[in-house]
Amino acid sequence: MRHETHDTPRQRAGLVLALSLLALPSLTRADGGPIRYPGRWQLTQYWIARERAGERDRRASPLFSRGGRAITYACPTFVTDLTMEGTGLTWDDRLLNWDGREQERACFVEVDRGSYPYGIGVQGFSLVPYRSLAVDRRYIPVGHTVEMSELAGLRLPDGSVHDGCFVAVDGGGAIVGHHIDLFVPSQADWQRLSLARQLPTAVRSVVVDAPRCRSAQRFAWIPLATDPALAR
C-alpha cells in the first residue's frame, strides 16, 4: 500500500513461495490455535488512485520504470496519489503499481490486469477489494487470515454481507503497530461506506488464523499465467 515498503516485482519473483511458507510456523501457538490480539486497532482504508481525463495536459510529469524509461506522463496530483496509494489507474485505463526506488527516484511498473485486476500487494499477492489488508508485518504475518468481527455485516456493493474475514497481503510505511488498512476499489466506495457509517475508525477484536475464517485463505493468492482473471 504505502510505497516505502512495497516489495518490487523482481523481489517477488524468486522467493515469494519460500517466504510465504517460512512465515507460517512463526505465526501459530504451540497448540496450533489462533492468535488473538487484545486492545484497540486503528482502521483506515486505501484504494486505487485515479487520474481524470484532461489532467494529464496540466504540468504533466514523467513516471519512470526501473532503468529510467518513462512509461507515461501524468499530472502531479495523480503522481502524489499513486505514490501514496501504491496502485493507480491512468486516464487511459493503464494500471500502474509502485516498484520501489532507483537512485532516489520513484519507480513504477505497468500491471497485467489479467493477473492483477486491482494491483499488487507485497510478495506477489494480488489485491482483492474488501478482503485485502495492509498490516505491520511484525504483528500480522503476510499471507494469513485476519478476523475483524466488528466488520461482519458490512454491506457490499453487490448486496452481499461481509463475514468479517480478511487476508494480510500488503504493507506500508504508514502502517505501524496496531494499524490495519483495508483495501477498497475506489475513493467513491470508501465515501459510500463512510456516509453509511459502516466503517469504524478502530476495532477491538483482531484474530489471526481464526478457524471460522479458514475459507478466506482463497483471497491470499499469487496469480500464475494459467490462472483465470478475477472478475472486475
PyMOL commands that set and color helices and strands:
alter all, ss='L'
color gray80, all
select helices_A, chain A and resi 3-5+9-23+55-57+76-85+149-151+187-195+211-219
alter helices_A, ss='H'
color red, helices_A
select strands_A, chain A and resi 35-37+41-46+49-50+61-64+70-74+87-89+95-102+105-110+132-134+145-147+165-170+179-183+202-203+206-208
alter strands_A, ss='S'
color yellow, strands_A
deselect
rebuild
show_as cartoon
